[in-house]
Amino acid sequence: MIGSVGNAMIGAIVKSMTPPDIQKDIQDKMAKELQEEIDWEILCEMLKNVGWTEIKITWSDMTEVRAHEIKEWCRSNLKGHYKGRGRTWVFELEKDASMFILRWV
């Protein structure tokens, strides 16, 4: 392990090598991604509390192409409302959740 002094030194080196405007862009992007993830978690919990079903995909090869395939399949085959982000999906109708499991999990 590098330790806290080593980590601080690495951080200082990276900071000195990265132009300030890029640092700000990186920080802003990371903050936005974190906020979106927190918002998603809150939304999922709220929907589950009113009866929606959560499904987590367990396979690890989720790609943008695969995510697009899943969204297209949902649009074509499901009757109720649904929302998905990454490997986590929530469904208003239990029948839709069951169909999703049979096809994607």
N, C-alpha and C positions, 0 to 999 in steps of 0.2 A: 504494500500500500504506500501511496505517496505521502499521505498525512496532510494535515490542514495547512502547514507552511508550504509544502509542495504544491497543493491545490491553489493556494493564493498566488504563488509565483507563476504557475501556468496561466491562471486567470489574468494576471497582470500582463504577461507576455502576449496573450491573445488579444487583450484589450488594446495594448500599444500597437499591435499589428493590424488591427481592424479600424478602418476609418469610422469616425463618430456617427456619420449618417447611416452607415450599414449596421452599426450596433443598435441604433434606435429602430431601424426597420426590423431587425431580428427580434428585438424585445417586443415590438408591437405585434409582430406575427405570432410569437409564442403566447403573448397575453391573449390575443384573439382566439387562438386554438384552445387554450385552457378555458376561456369563458364559454366557448361553444360546447366543450365537453361537459362543463358543469351544468349549463342550461339543458343539455340533452339528458343528463342524469336526473335532474329535477323534473323535467317533462315526463320521462318514463315512470318515475315514482308516482306522479300525479295521475297519470293514465291508469297505472296498475291499481291505484286506490279507488278508481271508479269502475273497475271491472275488466280492464283490458288485460290481454295475455302477453307476457314477454317471452320471446324465444331468442336464445343465444346460439349462433352458429358456432360449432366447435372446430371445424376444419380451419387450417392456418393459411391456405393459399388464396385469401381474399384479395382480389385485384380490382382495379377500376372496371375492367371488362366484365368480371364476374358480378360485381355490384350492379352494373347496368343491366345484365341479364336478369338478375333477381328483381330489380325494379320493373322491368318490362313484363316479367312473368306476373308480378303482383297486379299491375295495371290490367292485364288481360284476364286474370283468373279470380280475383277476390271481389267480394261484394261490399264489404264494410270498409271503414277507414283503417289505415295502417301507417306506420312511420318506421323508418329504418335509418340506422347510422352504423356503418362498419358492420360488425357481427351481431349487433343487437337490434331486434325488431320487436315492435309492439302492435297488437291487433285488437280492434274493437270487437270483432266477432270470433268466438271460439272455433267455429267451423273454418274460418279463414286461417287461423293459427294452425289447426290440424292439417289443412291442405299444405300449408307452408312447410310444416315439419316433414310431411311425406315426400315433398319435392326437394327440399334443400338441406335437411338436417340428417 
